[in-house]
């Protein structure tokens, strides 16, 4: 959200394209229409809906929170992604001059902060959930 500027075109999941007409900042205690910015505040984006726009795949895409959503009602999440472990197709097929430690992808795991619905607090460890446009995740704590 920090990269969005006035007049940018963005896509909100399940809604479509919008042209941003106003951006303002709010303190976390005032959040009712915005996503937190990770520093205790929030950015409120106001825009005009572009119902006939078909370029949604080429714009910045965001999930959104409806008006009235307060930050205290959301569940903080850490989404862990595991990528390929090897930098080559297989250790057997690797170049013989490549050191073994270079065959392994040291950046195969990434963790992203996100917000979930309040009902996610009741999920049991081991449950598998699908987060729209993100993938399948297993609850581990």
C-alpha positions as CSV (number, residue, x, y, z in Angstrom):
1,X,0.0,0.0,0.0
2,X,2.9,2.3,0.6
3,X,3.8,2.3,-3.1
4,X,0.3,3.6,-4.1
5,X,0.1,7.2,-5.1
6,X,-2.8,9.5,-6.1
7,X,-4.3,8.6,-9.5
8,X,-2.8,5.1,-9.5
9,X,-5.0,2.3,-10.8
10,X,-5.3,-0.6,-8.4
11,X,-7.2,-3.9,-8.3
12,X,-9.1,-4.9,-5.2
13,X,-9.9,-8.7,-5.0
14,X,-13.5,-9.5,-5.8
15,X,-14.3,-5.9,-6.8
16,X,-12.1,-5.0,-9.8
17,X,-10.2,-1.9,-10.7
18,X,-10.2,1.5,-8.9
19,X,-8.5,4.8,-9.6
20,X,-7.1,6.2,-6.4
21,X,-8.4,9.7,-5.7
22,X,-7.3,10.3,-2.1
23,X,-4.8,8.9,0.3
24,X,-4.7,9.7,4.0
25,X,-2.9,8.3,7.1
26,X,-4.6,7.4,10.4
27,X,-3.5,6.2,13.8
28,X,-4.1,2.5,14.6
29,X,-6.9,3.4,17.1
30,X,-8.8,5.1,14.3
31,X,-8.6,2.2,11.8
32,X,-11.9,1.3,10.4
33,X,-11.4,1.3,6.7
34,X,-7.8,0.6,6.1
35,X,-5.0,-1.9,6.4
36,X,-2.3,-1.3,8.9
37,X,1.0,0.0,7.5
38,X,3.1,-2.2,9.9
39,X,4.1,0.7,12.0
40,X,1.0,1.1,14.1
41,X,-0.9,3.4,11.8
42,X,-2.9,2.9,8.6
43,X,-3.4,4.3,5.1
44,X,-6.9,5.0,3.9
45,X,-7.2,4.8,0.1
46,X,-10.3,6.2,-1.5
47,X,-11.0,5.6,-5.1
48,X,-13.4,5.6,-8.0
49,X,-14.6,2.2,-9.2
50,X,-13.8,1.4,-12.8
51,X,-16.4,-1.3,-13.7
52,X,-15.5,-1.5,-17.4
53,X,-11.7,-1.7,-16.8
54,X,-10.2,-5.0,-18.1
55,X,-6.6,-4.4,-17.2
56,X,-6.8,-5.7,-13.7
57,X,-3.9,-8.2,-14.3
58,X,-1.5,-5.3,-15.0
59,X,-2.3,-3.2,-11.9
60,X,-1.2,-3.5,-8.3
61,X,-3.5,-5.9,-6.6
62,X,-4.7,-5.8,-3.0
63,X,-7.0,-7.6,-0.6
64,X,-9.2,-5.1,1.3
65,X,-11.1,-4.6,4.6
66,X,-14.7,-3.4,4.6
67,X,-15.7,-0.2,6.4
68,X,-16.3,-0.9,10.0
69,X,-13.5,-3.5,10.4
70,X,-11.4,-2.6,13.4
71,X,-7.8,-3.8,13.7
72,X,-8.6,-5.5,17.1
73,X,-11.1,-7.8,15.4
74,X,-8.5,-9.2,13.0
75,X,-6.1,-12.1,13.6
76,X,-2.4,-11.5,12.9
77,X,-0.9,-14.2,10.7
78,X,2.6,-15.2,9.5
79,X,2.4,-17.0,6.2
80,X,5.4,-19.2,5.5
81,X,6.3,-20.1,2.0
82,X,8.7,-22.9,1.2
83,X,10.3,-22.7,-2.2
84,X,12.7,-25.1,-4.0
85,X,15.4,-26.5,-1.8
86,X,17.9,-27.0,-4.7
87,X,19.4,-24.5,-7.1
88,X,19.8,-27.4,-9.6
89,X,17.5,-30.1,-10.9
90,X,19.1,-32.8,-8.7
91,X,22.4,-33.2,-6.8
92,X,23.2,-36.2,-9.2
93,X,23.0,-33.9,-12.2
94,X,24.8,-30.9,-10.8
95,X,28.1,-29.6,-12.3
96,X,30.9,-31.6,-10.7
97,X,32.8,-28.3,-10.0
98,X,29.9,-26.8,-8.0
99,X,30.5,-26.9,-4.3
100,X,27.7,-28.9,-2.5
101,X,26.7,-25.9,-0.3
102,X,26.0,-23.9,-3.5
103,X,23.5,-26.5,-4.7
104,X,21.1,-25.7,-1.9
105,X,18.8,-22.6,-2.0
106,X,19.5,-20.6,1.2
107,X,16.5,-18.5,0.5
108,X,13.9,-21.3,0.1
109,X,11.8,-20.1,3.0
110,X,10.1,-16.8,3.3
111,X,7.6,-15.5,5.9
112,X,5.1,-12.7,5.2
113,X,2.9,-10.9,7.8
114,X,-0.8,-10.8,7.0
115,X,-4.2,-10.3,8.7
116,X,-6.9,-12.9,8.8
117,X,-10.6,-12.9,9.8
118,X,-11.4,-13.0,13.5
119,X,-12.7,-16.6,13.2
120,X,-9.2,-17.8,12.3
121,X,-8.3,-17.5,16.0
122,X,-10.3,-20.7,16.7
123,X,-8.4,-22.9,14.2
124,X,-6.8,-26.0,15.6
125,X,-3.1,-26.8,15.2
126,X,-2.8,-29.0,12.1
127,X,-5.8,-27.6,10.3
128,X,-5.3,-26.8,6.7
129,X,-6.8,-23.6,5.4
130,X,-7.0,-22.0,2.0
131,X,-6.4,-18.3,1.9
132,X,-7.8,-16.8,-1.2
133,X,-5.1,-15.8,-3.7
134,X,-2.4,-17.0,-1.4
135,X,-2.5,-20.8,-1.2
136,X,-3.0,-23.6,1.3
137,X,-1.5,-23.3,4.7
138,X,-1.2,-25.6,7.8
139,X,-1.9,-24.0,11.2
140,X,1.2,-24.6,13.4
141,X,0.5,-22.5,16.4
